[in-house]
Amino acid sequence: MASAVPSGYHLRIALIAVLPGAILLLAQEDAQKAGFYDVSLSKDDIYKYGALKFAGDYTSWESSSGLLALGRTEAGVTVLIVLGGGTVTIQAPEQVREKFNAAFGAYPVSTAFTTLYMRLHPQEFEDVFGKQSMTKSPDDASLAKAKEIYDQRFLTSYHAGPRAILPPVKTRVMDFDTPQFGQITNEEGYWISLNRITPFSKIYPSRFVNPKQK
């Protein structure tokens, strides 16, 4: 016996069931086309490392061993959180060295850090850190600490609400927690900035062009 309900009715019901998922998929695709990415930070992205290091334009750091967390997007890793501590060395162009010295009491500065929050382009992550030794080491306590740092720092740079915007290649944000100077925030790219948070001191004027990336 044929159904008493018109076939068009079943088609409408099917479309209603599928529509929310289709809308979500299109929204995600549109966000990615616009350069906005969801960031995943999970226990599977906690790694143990040895002799991790990075050399930027005026800021370089290294950590002999410890744990780190990686924040991944569909385009690759854009967040790196170092939990193992290490040493950071900061220099500056001649134009700002007087202010640098007033803020930090010396030039250049080399000091210990306890944690580092870093934003970078996925290509730079692969070029620099993809070649360094890391071993998966899922750890709940480390993930909780990484999420705490992420929640504090993510909305300060390269974001659209809760989604990440990828920094340009060779642009990196580095926020260090240090016993000696407290929090130090630093960005290197076409423009460069460096701030000591407490007591607050801004080393560079706004939109100071990085001499090494002109």
N, C-alpha and C positions, 0 to 999 in steps of 0.2 A: 504494500500500500504506500502511495506517495505521502510525504510529510505534509501535514496541514499548514506548516509554517513556511512561508515563501523562502526560496533559496537566497534571495537578497538579504533577508534578515540574518541568516547565518554568516553571510559575507561581512555584514556590518559588525556583528559580534566579533568576528575574527580580527577585523581591522582595529577595533577598540582594544582588543587584547594585545595586539602587536605594537600599537602606536606609542605607548610610553617608552618602551625599550628603544624604538626607532628614534624618538626625539632625543633620548639620552645619548645615543650613539652619535647622532648628528651634532649635538652640543659639544661632545668630547672632540669630535673631528674639527669643528669650527674653532675650539679653544686651541688645539694644537696648530692649526693653520695660522692662528693669530700669534703663536709663540708662547702660549700659556700651558704649563704642564703641572699635573699632579705629582707630588713628591712622595715616594714610599720610603719609610724609615722603619726597618723591621729587624728582628733578632738575626735573621739570615744575612744581614748586611753588617754584622759586627765582625771585625777582623783583628787578628793578632799580627803585629809587624815587627820588623827589626831594621834599624838604621834608615828610618824614613827621613827624607829631606826635600827641601824646595828652595830654589833661588829665584827671586823675582827681580824687579828693577832696582829697588832700594831696600827691600825687605827679604831676608832669607831666614829659614828656620830648619832645625833638625831635631829629631827625637830618636833616641837609641833603641827604645823598645816600648811596647804597650799595646793598647787597644784603640781602635778607631771605629767610627760609624760612617756609612756612606748613605747619602740621600739620593735615590735614583728617580729618574723620570724616563719616559719612553724614548727620549733622545740620548739618555746616558746619565752618568753621575754628575751632579752639579753642586752637591753639598758634601763636605768632608769635615768630620768632627774628630779631632785628636784628643783622646782622653789620657794619653800616657805622659804628658808633660814633655818639656824639652827646652831648647834654647833658641831665642830669636835675636837676630842682629838687624838693627834699623839704621840706615843712612839717609841722607837727604841732599838735594842739590844745594849749591853754595848760597843761593838767594834766601833760603829759610834757615840756615844753620844757626844764626843768632837766636831765633825764636825756639828752635829745637833745643839748643843748649839751655835756654831759660826754663823750658818745660821739664827737661829730663836731667838737668844738672851735668850733662856731659855730651860729647859728640865723638864718634857715634855711640850708640847704646847697644850693649849685648847683655841680655838678662834672661832669667829662667821664666818659663810659662808653665801653668798647670793644665790649661785646656786651650784649644784653638777651634774656632768656628770659621770655616772657609767656604766661600762661594767661588765657583769657576765654571768655565765652559767645559762641556763633556769632552771636547777634543783635547783641551789642555790636560784634563785629568788623565786621559789615555796616554798622551805623549809623555807626561811626567811620572805619574804614579802607576800607570799600567805596567811599567817595567820594573817596579820595585816589589820586593817580596812581601806578600800578604797571605795569611791563612785564615779561613773561616773559623770563627770562635764564638758561636752563639752564647750570649751572656745576658741574663735579664737585668742585672744591676747596671751594666754598662749601657744597655738600651734605654733604661729609665733615665740615666744621667744625660745621654745624648738627646733624648726627647726634651728634657728640661732646657738644655742649651738651645736646641732648635726652636722651641716655643718662645724663648727670650729674644732670639736674634733674627729669625727668618723674616719678619716683617720690616726689618730695617734696610733691606736692599733687594733689588731685582725680583719684584713680586707683583702680582695682580691679585689682591686679596689672598686667598690661601694657596694660589697657584704660583709656580715659579716662572720667571722670565729668565732665559739664559743670558748670562753676561756675554759680551763680545769676547772673541778669542783674545787671549793675553790681557784680559781684565779680570782681576781677582780681588775679592773682599777677604780680609783676614782680621778677625777679632780675637785678641789674646787676653787671657786672664793671667796676670803676673803678680807674684807676691810683692815685688819691689815698687811697681808703679800702678797697681790696680789694673783696670781694664784699658787696653789700648786698641783703638779701632783704626783700620788702615784700608785704603782702596788704591790699587794701582791699575791704570788703564791709560786711555788717552789723557784723562784728567787724573790727578793724584790727590789724596787726602790722608791726613794723619791726625788723630786726636787722642789726647790723654783725657780720660773721663773725669777722674777725681784726683786733685782739683782740675777743673776743666781747662784745657788748653788746646787751641786749634792751631796747628803748625802752618798749614798752607792757607792762603786766601782762596775764596770760592773760585771754582773752575780754573785751577792752576794747571796749565798744560804740562804733562809729563815730558821732560826733556829727552827721555830715552824712547819715547813712542811718537815723536813728532813725525 
